[in-house]
Amino acid sequence: MSRASTISIQDARAAMPVLRISDLVVSYDGMPVVHGVDLDVGAGEVVALVGESGSGKTTTAQSVIGLLPGNGRVESGRIELNGEDVSRWPDRRFDAIRGSVVSLIPQDPGTSLNPARSIGSQISEIFRLHGRRDRKGIRAEVIALLDHVGLSRPELRYRQYPHELSGGMRQRVLIAVALALVIADEPTSALDVTVQKRILDLIDELRAEYGTSVLFVTHDLAVAADRADRIVVLKGGRVQEQGSVATLLSAPSDAYTQRLLADAPPLSAPAVRPAPMPVGSWCTGKR
């Protein structure tokens, strides 16, 4: 293969979305609740999935990581992670990529951490699931991760249990294991305003440092406008419109989006319409 061909293949891979959802249909007990959703998340990009309760945001996000409830089913469409269709993967295959390729930061971190196991053992297990066997090395790396996400006294946090940490600290624990693609499902809804900002800032820092891509699920259009590059608006399981933050806020074409904007008066002021954040480089999973 020529050098030119090699470069063109590398360029194509770099341009490929980290996540591509095409014509996704999801049902509960046979009743469709997500109808033909299409969206992409590029390398280092933050895409906000916005809509009211029941719009299909969380169902779409859960489909990406294989965490639909037992009565949920992907009926049709494709979910591609780094070009590979994962829409019909069994749970055991998802186990191989959760935490290393795709991670979920849920609304309530307390429900995602095992109360009977220490923080250190839970994060260490992710390393072991991906083939790491050096216990001392894993412990050192986990402590370094806890320190990196801003947890004070990381050696102590390693030994502590979830109930000994605040809500914001538990969110930082979950962020510590996020790598290439982060799905943030209302990650700050249970936190006070000050802690919300710290958590959102931390996600931004990880994106800038590692090229992490983010699918940010939220009902809060103001937060989406402040943190995202692009916004996808959902209603009744259908995409109403999508586009860059600047375009969507200045000239929304759909009546539902217009209503969401009208319900968030501060967004009408030009000062709160940030320019899209710069796209970082793609992270292969190396820290």
C-alpha positions as CSV (number, residue, x, y, z in Angstrom):
1,M,0.0,0.0,0.0
2,S,1.4,3.4,-0.9
3,R,2.1,6.2,1.6
4,A,-0.6,8.3,0.0
5,S,-3.2,5.5,0.4
6,T,-2.2,5.1,4.1
7,I,-2.6,8.8,4.8
8,S,-6.0,8.8,3.1
9,I,-7.2,5.9,5.3
10,Q,-5.9,7.7,8.4
11,D,-7.7,10.9,7.4
12,A,-11.0,9.0,6.8
13,R,-10.7,7.4,10.2
14,A,-10.1,10.8,11.8
15,A,-13.2,12.2,10.1
16,M,-15.4,9.3,11.1
17,P,-17.8,10.2,13.9
18,V,-17.1,8.6,17.2
19,L,-20.9,7.9,17.5
20,R,-23.3,7.7,14.7
21,I,-27.0,6.9,15.3
22,S,-29.0,6.2,12.1
23,D,-32.8,5.8,11.9
24,L,-33.0,4.4,15.4
25,V,-36.3,2.9,16.6
26,V,-36.6,1.7,20.2
27,S,-39.6,0.1,21.9
28,Y,-40.8,-0.8,25.3
29,D,-43.0,-3.9,25.5
30,G,-43.4,-3.7,21.7
31,M,-44.5,0.0,21.7
32,P,-42.1,2.3,19.9
33,V,-40.9,5.3,21.9
34,V,-38.0,6.4,19.8
35,H,-38.8,6.9,16.2
36,G,-36.1,7.2,13.5
37,V,-33.5,9.2,15.5
38,D,-30.4,10.3,13.6
39,L,-27.4,12.0,15.2
40,D,-23.6,12.1,15.1
41,V,-21.0,12.9,17.7
42,G,-17.6,13.8,16.2
43,A,-14.2,13.4,17.8
44,G,-13.8,15.8,20.7
45,E,-17.3,17.2,20.2
46,V,-20.1,17.9,22.7
47,V,-23.6,17.2,21.3
48,A,-26.5,18.1,23.6
49,L,-29.6,15.9,23.3
50,V,-32.4,18.3,24.6
51,G,-36.0,17.7,25.3
52,E,-38.7,17.6,28.0
53,S,-39.3,14.5,30.2
54,G,-40.5,11.6,28.1
55,S,-39.0,12.9,24.9
56,G,-36.8,9.8,24.5
57,K,-33.4,11.4,25.5
58,T,-32.5,8.8,28.1
59,T,-33.8,5.9,26.1
60,T,-31.6,7.0,23.2
61,A,-28.6,7.3,25.5
62,Q,-29.2,3.9,27.1
63,S,-29.4,2.3,23.7
64,V,-25.9,3.5,22.9
65,I,-24.3,1.8,25.9
66,G,-26.5,-1.3,25.9
67,L,-28.3,-0.4,29.1
68,L,-32.0,-0.4,28.1
69,P,-34.3,-1.9,30.8
70,G,-35.4,-5.5,30.3
71,N,-38.6,-4.6,28.4
72,G,-36.6,-2.3,26.0
73,R,-35.5,-3.3,22.6
74,V,-33.8,-1.8,19.6
75,E,-36.2,-2.6,16.8
76,S,-34.3,-1.1,13.9
77,G,-31.6,1.3,12.8
78,R,-27.9,1.4,13.6
79,I,-25.7,2.6,16.5
80,E,-22.1,2.8,15.4
81,L,-19.2,3.3,17.8
82,N,-16.0,4.1,15.9
83,G,-17.6,2.7,12.8
84,E,-18.8,-0.6,14.3
85,D,-22.6,-1.4,14.6
86,V,-23.3,-2.2,18.3
87,S,-27.1,-1.9,18.1
88,R,-27.6,-5.7,18.6
89,W,-24.7,-6.6,20.8
90,P,-25.4,-8.8,23.7
91,D,-24.6,-7.5,27.2
92,R,-21.3,-9.5,27.5
93,R,-19.9,-7.7,24.5
94,F,-20.8,-4.3,25.9
95,D,-18.9,-5.3,29.1
96,A,-15.7,-5.3,27.0
97,I,-16.1,-1.6,26.1
98,R,-17.9,0.0,29.0
99,G,-15.5,2.2,30.9
100,S,-12.8,2.0,28.2
101,V,-14.6,3.1,25.0
102,V,-17.9,4.4,26.3
103,S,-19.0,5.5,29.8
104,L,-22.3,6.7,31.3
105,I,-22.5,9.5,33.9
106,P,-26.1,9.1,35.2
107,Q,-28.5,11.5,36.9
108,D,-27.9,9.8,40.3
109,P,-24.4,8.5,40.9
110,G,-25.6,6.8,44.0
111,T,-27.5,4.2,41.9
112,S,-24.4,3.4,39.7
113,L,-22.0,2.7,42.5
114,N,-22.2,-0.5,44.6
115,P,-22.8,0.6,48.2
116,A,-21.1,-2.6,49.5
117,R,-17.8,-2.1,47.7
118,S,-15.1,0.5,48.1
119,I,-14.5,3.1,45.5
120,G,-11.1,1.7,44.7
121,S,-12.3,-1.9,44.2
122,Q,-15.1,-0.7,41.8
123,I,-12.8,1.3,39.6
124,S,-10.1,-1.4,39.7
125,E,-12.6,-4.0,38.5
126,I,-12.9,-2.0,35.2
127,F,-9.2,-2.3,34.6
128,R,-9.3,-6.1,35.4
129,L,-12.2,-6.6,33.0
130,H,-10.0,-5.2,30.3
131,G,-7.1,-7.5,30.9
132,R,-5.0,-5.7,33.5
133,R,-3.6,-8.0,36.2
134,D,-1.0,-5.9,38.0
135,R,-2.7,-5.1,41.2
136,K,-0.1,-2.5,42.4
137,G,-0.1,-0.9,39.0
138,I,-3.9,-0.7,38.9
139,R,-4.1,0.7,42.4
140,A,-1.6,3.4,41.6
141,E,-3.4,4.3,38.4
142,V,-6.8,4.5,40.1
143,I,-5.5,6.8,42.8
144,A,-3.9,9.0,40.1
145,L,-7.3,9.1,38.3
146,L,-9.1,10.1,41.5
147,D,-6.5,12.8,42.0
148,H,-6.9,13.9,38.4
149,V,-10.6,14.5,38.7
150,G,-10.1,16.8,41.7
151,L,-10.8,14.5,44.6
152,S,-8.9,15.5,47.7
153,R,-6.9,12.8,49.5
154,P,-7.3,10.3,46.7
155,E,-5.7,7.5,48.8
156,L,-8.5,7.9,51.4
157,R,-11.2,8.0,48.7
158,Y,-9.8,4.8,47.2
159,R,-10.6,3.0,50.5
160,Q,-14.0,4.7,51.2
161,Y,-17.5,3.6,50.3
162,P,-20.0,5.5,48.2
163,H,-22.1,6.6,51.2
164,E,-19.0,8.3,52.6
165,L,-18.7,10.7,49.6
166,S,-20.9,13.6,48.6
167,G,-23.0,13.6,45.5
168,G,-20.5,15.8,43.6
169,M,-17.6,13.5,44.7
170,R,-19.5,10.4,43.5
171,Q,-20.0,12.1,40.1
172,R,-16.2,12.7,40.0
173,V,-15.6,9.0,40.7
174,L,-17.8,8.1,37.6
175,I,-16.0,10.7,35.5
176,A,-12.7,9.2,36.5
177,V,-13.3,6.1,34.4
178,A,-14.6,7.9,31.3
179,L,-12.4,7.8,28.3
180,A,-13.3,8.1,24.6
181,L,-17.1,8.7,24.6
182,V,-19.0,10.0,27.6
183,I,-22.8,9.8,27.8
184,A,-23.8,12.4,30.4
185,D,-27.5,11.8,31.3
186,E,-28.6,14.9,33.3
187,P,-25.3,14.6,35.3
188,T,-25.9,17.6,37.5
189,S,-29.7,17.5,38.1
190,A,-29.3,16.2,41.7
191,L,-26.5,18.7,42.6
192,D,-26.6,22.3,43.8
193,V,-25.6,25.1,41.4
194,T,-22.0,25.5,42.6
195,V,-21.3,21.7,42.3
196,Q,-23.1,21.6,39.0
197,K,-20.6,24.1,37.5
198,R,-17.6,22.2,38.9
199,I,-18.8,18.9,37.4
200,L,-19.5,20.5,34.0
201,D,-16.1,22.2,34.1
202,L,-14.5,18.8,34.8
203,I,-16.2,17.2,31.8
204,D,-14.9,20.1,29.7
205,E,-11.4,19.7,31.0
206,L,-11.4,15.9,30.2
207,R,-12.6,16.7,26.7
208,A,-9.9,19.3,26.2
209,E,-7.1,17.1,27.6
210,Y,-8.1,13.7,26.1
211,G,-10.2,14.6,23.1
212,T,-13.2,12.9,24.8
213,S,-16.5,13.1,22.9
214,V,-19.6,13.9,24.9
215,L,-23.3,13.1,24.3
216,F,-24.9,15.4,26.9
217,V,-28.5,14.6,27.8
218,T,-30.4,17.4,29.4
219,H,-33.8,19.1,29.6
220,D,-32.0,22.4,30.3
221,L,-31.5,24.4,27.1
222,A,-29.4,27.0,28.9
223,V,-26.9,24.4,30.0
224,A,-26.9,22.9,26.5
225,A,-26.2,26.3,25.0
226,D,-23.4,27.0,27.4
227,R,-21.6,23.6,27.1
228,A,-22.3,22.1,23.6
229,D,-21.1,22.5,20.1
230,R,-24.3,21.3,18.6
231,I,-27.9,20.7,19.9
232,V,-30.3,18.0,18.9
233,V,-33.9,18.7,20.0
234,L,-36.2,15.7,20.7
235,K,-39.9,15.6,21.2
236,G,-42.0,12.4,21.4
237,G,-39.0,10.3,20.5
238,R,-38.5,12.2,17.2
239,V,-35.8,14.7,16.3
240,Q,-37.4,18.1,15.7
241,E,-34.3,19.8,14.5
242,Q,-30.5,19.9,15.1
243,G,-27.7,22.3,14.4
244,S,-24.9,24.4,15.8
245,V,-25.6,26.2,19.1
246,A,-25.3,29.6,17.3
247,T,-27.7,28.7,14.5
248,L,-30.3,26.9,16.7
249,L,-30.4,29.8,19.2
250,S,-30.5,32.6,16.7
251,A,-32.9,31.1,14.1
252,P,-34.8,28.0,15.4
253,S,-36.9,26.6,12.6
254,D,-39.2,24.3,14.6
255,A,-42.1,25.5,16.8
256,Y,-41.1,23.2,19.6
257,T,-37.6,24.6,19.8
258,Q,-39.0,28.1,19.7
259,R,-41.2,27.2,22.7
260,L,-38.2,25.8,24.6
261,L,-36.3,29.0,23.9
262,A,-39.3,31.1,25.0
263,D,-39.4,29.1,28.3
264,A,-35.8,30.1,28.9
265,P,-35.8,33.9,28.7
266,P,-32.0,34.4,29.4
267,L,-31.2,32.7,26.2
268,S,-32.7,35.5,24.2
269,A,-29.8,37.7,25.2
270,P,-26.9,37.6,22.7
271,A,-24.4,37.6,25.6
272,V,-25.3,34.1,26.6
273,R,-24.9,32.7,23.1
274,P,-21.4,31.3,23.3
275,A,-19.4,30.4,20.2
276,P,-19.1,26.6,19.7
277,M,-16.2,25.1,21.7
278,P,-13.1,24.0,19.8
279,V,-13.1,20.4,18.7
280,G,-10.2,18.4,20.3
281,S,-8.2,15.6,18.9
282,W,-9.5,12.0,19.1
283,C,-8.5,10.0,22.2
284,T,-7.6,6.4,21.6
285,G,-7.9,5.5,25.2
286,K,-4.4,6.3,26.3
287,R,-4.1,8.4,29.4
